[in-house]
Amino acid sequence: MVSLVIVSKGKDPYQTARRALQGISFPGLKGKKVLIKPNAGREAIPGQGVTTHPSVVEATIDQLRELGADDITIGESCIFGVDAQEAFRLTGMRKVSEEKEVNLIDMDCFDPMEIVVPRGRVIEKIRVPSILKQFDFIICVPVMKTHMHTRVTLSIKNMKGLLWRREKARFHHLR
């Protein structure tokens, strides 16, 4: 498994994202299923620094398609109490999925599956939406922001959105 973090700055979210994405050496994507995991689990409009800007997701889709991916899905598991369809509308993810003709899924609509955490000390297993096993790659597209328990939240916090429903709350109580 390879992890890479690229930070790019600019005024146009689409162009800034495209520039950053061109610095990534993606593995062979031809014929692969790709899940784009933005930060879109809250009811917030783009540009407030709360959710991933939809132009960044558009740039990601365009870059993945140029690299041969043709089965792309945008997916999110919203925080407790948030209406996913409303969050998708407000964040602009619904519009991106329609314009780019990619699937948009509320991952909480799928049954959970358990994954054992090898050598886990605090966490021995996690529950995630079972649909995750259908994807070959997961591309995390977070938004940089602060958080009350950490200095910044980046892709690791965004990946918490892959946890199934109330599993997210359980993680807040771990010490």
Phi, psi and omega in degrees: 000132180246132176244142181213134176241127176236130177249128181229142182237140178181173182271333182257111184303321181296307183295321179296317179293317180300318179298316180294317182295330180291345177273000182257133176267096181282147174289173179304120183256352183301124178075009182261152176264127184239131174255125172263123181250092176278176170265095183223029185268014178230159177273090182214145180276155181299152174091000180266357182077014181261322182231164178296133179293134182300332178294330177290322177292320176301314179298321179295315178300313181299317180295316180297320178295320178298333180268006173104355178288133178233356178240089186243137178229141170261130181220146179210152172237102188293161176292159183304132177092356181263132176283113185301317183296322177291320177298317179298322179291310184294321182285346181092001181292325178299312181298317179299315182297322179289313182292324182267358179054053174238157178290150174230120184235143168270106186293345177286353178279356182253152177298155178277160168225151180262141175237127177283136178266108181302133180057026180295134179256312179267321180242119181262335177205155178229158175250131180227162177297135183298338181295340181301330181291350179276350184257144176274327181222146172239123178253117181271125181236082184277177170243137179282126178202170178269167181212149185295336182256349180223167178286315178222157172245134180230219186292329180296314178295321178298325180291345174299336176292355174271352177288151184276122174039245186287356177300329178299317180296321179301321182293332179291339183262000179283146177232000000 
